[in-house]
């Protein structure tokens, strides 16, 4: 509800969404209010991860914890951004491989 209210009140292309946990809520928002997301969001940053599917060549969620909370939601989030050319930055565990 908070993200929906925020998007409705925002100027076009002014919101930068940062997702640092499960992707369920944003996935639901893209399904229910996809046009609004596209009008209001400038970019999406996801703490998660992607890998190439060897059979299709398509980018798919990896096994990072935030993706694993709701894999279907993770697929929906990444696919929405790719499909609609919504700028997306993904920060994965590979960004800091030497941390314990």
C-alpha positions in Angstrom: 0.0 0.0 0.0 2.8 2.4 0.8 4.6 1.9 -2.5 1.3 2.2 -4.4 0.5 5.5 -2.6 4.1 6.7 -3.2 3.9 6.0 -6.9 0.5 7.6 -7.4 1.8 10.8 -5.7 5.1 10.9 -7.6 6.1 12.9 -10.6 6.6 10.8 -13.8 9.9 8.8 -14.0 11.0 10.2 -10.6 11.0 7.1 -8.3 14.1 4.8 -7.9 13.0 1.5 -6.4 15.5 -0.3 -4.2 14.6 -3.9 -3.3 16.7 -5.5 -0.6 14.6 -8.4 0.5 12.0 -10.7 -1.1 10.5 -9.4 -4.4 6.9 -10.5 -3.7 5.4 -7.0 -3.1 7.0 -5.4 -6.2 6.0 -8.4 -8.3 2.4 -8.0 -7.2 2.6 -4.3 -8.0 3.9 -4.9 -11.5 1.1 -7.3 -12.1 -1.7 -5.1 -10.8 -0.3 -1.6 -11.6 2.3 -2.2 -14.3 1.4 0.9 -16.3 1.8 3.0 -13.2 5.1 1.5 -12.4 6.3 2.3 -15.9 5.1 5.9 -15.7 6.6 6.7 -12.3 9.7 4.6 -11.9 13.1 5.8 -13.2 14.9 2.6 -12.2 14.9 -0.5 -10.1 17.8 -1.8 -8.1 17.6 -5.4 -6.8 19.8 -7.1 -4.2 19.6 -10.5 -5.8 21.2 -12.2 -8.7 20.8 -13.4 -12.2 22.3 -16.2 -14.3 21.9 -17.3 -17.9 19.7 -20.3 -18.6 21.9 -22.5 -20.7 19.0 -23.8 -22.8 17.2 -20.6 -23.6 20.0 -18.0 -23.1 17.5 -16.0 -21.1 18.4 -14.3 -17.8 16.8 -16.0 -14.8 17.0 -15.5 -11.1 19.8 -17.3 -9.3 19.7 -19.0 -5.9 20.4 -15.8 -3.9 18.4 -15.6 -0.7 16.3 -12.6 -1.7 15.2 -14.5 -4.9 14.6 -17.7 -3.0 12.1 -16.0 -0.6 9.7 -16.0 -3.6 11.2 -17.4 -6.8 8.0 -16.8 -8.8 8.0 -13.1 -7.6 11.7 -12.8 -8.5 11.0 -14.1 -12.0 8.1 -11.7 -12.4 10.2 -8.7 -11.3 13.2 -9.4 -13.5 10.9 -10.3 -16.5 8.9 -7.1 -16.1 12.1 -4.9 -16.1 13.5 -6.7 -19.1 10.2 -6.7 -21.1 9.6 -3.0 -20.6 13.2 -1.8 -20.7 13.0 -0.4 -17.2 16.6 0.3 -16.1 17.6 -2.3 -13.6 20.7 -2.8 -11.5 21.3 -6.1 -9.8 23.7 -6.3 -7.0 24.7 -9.9 -6.3 26.7 -11.8 -3.8 29.4 -11.9 -6.5 30.0 -8.2 -6.0 31.8 -8.9 -2.7 33.1 -12.5 -3.0 35.6 -12.3 -0.3 33.2 -11.3 2.5 32.6 -14.1 5.0 
